[in-house]
Amino acid sequence: MGDSVMSNFRVIDPEIKTQVLEDVRSSGMKVSEAAVKYGVDPRTIYGWLKKCVAGSERNLILENNRFKKENEQLYNLLGRAMVELKRPKG
């Protein structure tokens, strides 16, 4: 009984996955067309696309946090520079 569920599972070559994602994301190929061309279930392709979006969203969040920290450091430096400029000379 459990064997019938596992018989539908197969490992997709990473190069095929890369090519499918390239065709769909960059070349504008429809998921249904890529599924037929590469013999991959459309649900699998949608899953890959979802993971790519989640991964890129995570990267954007990390990048945003890095920019916030960098901005804070720059404001601190700017504040110190402004204090130095306003200090009386002599």
N, C-alpha and C positions, 0 to 999 in steps of 0.2 A: 504494500500500500504506500509506504513512504518512498519506495523506489521510483514510483511513477512521478512524484513531485520533483525528485532530483534529476530525472532523465531529461527534463527540459532545460537544465542549467548547463551552460558551457562558458568557458573562459574566452573572452574576446582578446585577441592580440592587441597590445597597447598601441601598435602602429596603426591598426585599423581604427581604434578609438580616436586617435589623434587626427586621422584623415577625415573621419566622420564629422568630428567637431569643427575642423577647418572648413569642410564643405558647407556645413550648416551655418556656422557663425560668420565666416568671411565671404564665402561665395554665394550665400543666399539660397542654397539648396533647401528644399522642403524636407522636413523630418521624414515624411512618408517616402520621398524619393531616395533619401539616404538609406532608409531601412531596407528598401528593396535592393538598391545597388550593392550594399555591403552585407545583406543577410542578417541584419540586427533588428531585434524587436523595437518598434518605435518607443515603447515605454522605457526601454533601456536608454535610448538616446535622450529622451526627455529627462531621465534621471541624471545623466551625465551633464546635461545643460544646467539643470538645477544646482548641481554641486559646483559647477563653474561659477555660477552667479553668486552662490553663497560664499565661495572662496574669494571671489573678487570683492564682494561686499565686506568681508572680513579684512581684506587687505586695505580697503578704503578707510575702514574704521581705524586700523592701526596707523595708517599714514596721517589721518586727521589728528589723532592723538599726538603723533610726533610733531606735527605742525603747531599744535597748541602749545606744547612744551617749548618749542623753538621760539614761538612768538613771545611767550612769557620771558624767556631769557633775553630776547632783544629789547623788550620793554624795560626790563631791569637795567640793561646797559644804557639805553636811551635816557632813562631817569637819572642815572649817575652822571651822564654827560651833561644833561641840563643843569644839574646841581653845580657841576664844575664851571659851567659857563656863567652862571649867575653869581658865583662866588666873587667877592670884590678882589680886584687885582692890586697888588702892591705890597 
